[in-house]
């Protein structure tokens, strides 16, 4: 009788483990990334950067006025914006330039 009880317990344990393992296997899903997401992952992994250009900071106290590529007014030491696509007329100082993304 003891042997029969041990076999029954072992059988139940195998069934429970099999059922649990199958359910875990069935709930796992493969993640499909789009081409854009894969390109982003590759760019981050490659350490690629963005090309930078230079633009002028508008300076209302300057005595020089002319057509220049002026930076976005929100540009600061921590954030740069895309380079302007066209020249604009404004006040500028040759020593006050900043970076922009090309």
C-alpha distance (Angstrom), angle and dihedral (degrees) to the residues before:
residue distance angle dihedral
X1 . . .
X2 3.78 . .
X3 3.78 91.2 .
X4 3.79 92.1 50.4
X5 3.86 90.7 50.9
X6 3.82 91.5 50.1
X7 3.81 91.2 50.0
X8 3.82 90.9 48.9
X9 3.83 92.3 49.5
X10 3.81 91.2 47.3
X11 3.82 90.8 48.9
X12 3.82 92.3 50.0
X13 3.82 90.8 47.3
X14 3.82 91.6 51.1
X15 3.82 90.8 48.5
X16 3.83 92.8 49.4
X17 3.81 92.3 47.8
X18 3.81 91.7 46.1
X19 3.81 92.0 49.5
X20 3.82 91.9 47.5
X21 3.79 93.4 46.6
X22 3.79 92.7 48.9
X23 3.82 92.3 50.2
X24 3.80 91.8 49.5
X25 3.81 90.0 49.4
X26 3.80 92.2 48.2
X27 3.84 94.8 50.2
X28 3.81 94.5 52.7
X29 3.79 111.3 100.9
X30 3.77 128.8 -164.3
X31 3.79 111.7 -124.4
X32 3.79 113.6 -129.8
X33 3.81 114.8 -156.4
X34 3.78 121.4 -157.9
X35 3.80 121.0 -122.7
X36 3.81 90.3 -104.2
X37 3.80 92.2 51.8
X38 3.81 90.8 48.5
X39 3.81 90.4 49.8
X40 3.81 89.4 52.1
X41 3.80 91.9 49.6
X42 3.80 91.1 49.1
X43 3.81 92.1 47.9
X44 3.79 91.3 51.5
X45 3.79 91.6 46.7
X46 3.81 93.1 48.6
X47 3.80 93.3 51.6
X48 3.77 91.4 -126.8
X49 3.75 116.4 175.0
X50 3.77 136.0 -160.8
X51 3.78 121.6 -102.0
X52 3.78 112.2 -109.4
X53 3.77 131.6 -148.6
X54 3.78 134.9 179.4
X55 3.77 132.2 -105.2
X56 3.79 135.0 175.0
X57 3.78 124.5 -103.7
X58 3.78 110.4 -130.5
X59 3.81 109.8 -113.5
X60 3.81 115.8 -169.0
X61 3.84 91.0 -172.0
X62 3.80 94.0 58.5
X63 3.79 124.3 104.8
X64 3.82 92.9 -143.8
X65 3.76 120.9 89.7
X66 3.76 127.1 178.3
X67 3.76 148.8 111.9
X68 3.80 112.1 -58.6
X69 3.78 139.9 146.1
X70 3.81 100.3 -94.8
X71 3.82 121.7 -157.5
X72 3.78 121.9 -119.6
X73 3.81 108.4 -85.0
X74 3.83 90.6 -122.0
X75 3.83 92.8 59.9
X76 3.80 112.0 122.7
X77 3.81 137.7 156.6
X78 3.83 92.0 -77.3
X79 3.81 102.4 38.8
X80 3.78 132.2 46.4
X81 3.78 128.5 -174.7
X82 3.81 135.3 -153.9
X83 3.79 116.1 -68.6
X84 3.80 113.5 -99.6
X85 3.79 115.0 -99.1
X86 3.80 95.8 -142.6
X87 3.78 139.8 29.6
X88 3.76 120.6 -103.2
X89 3.77 133.0 -166.1
X90 3.77 115.8 -109.4
X91 3.79 149.4 120.6
X92 3.78 115.4 -72.7
X93 3.79 145.1 166.5
X94 3.82 119.1 -142.2
X95 3.82 89.6 -136.3
X96 3.81 94.9 54.8
X97 3.78 106.8 77.5
X98 3.77 129.6 135.8
X99 3.78 138.6 -173.7
X100 3.78 127.6 -90.3
X101 3.80 132.9 -179.7
X102 3.79 118.6 -103.9
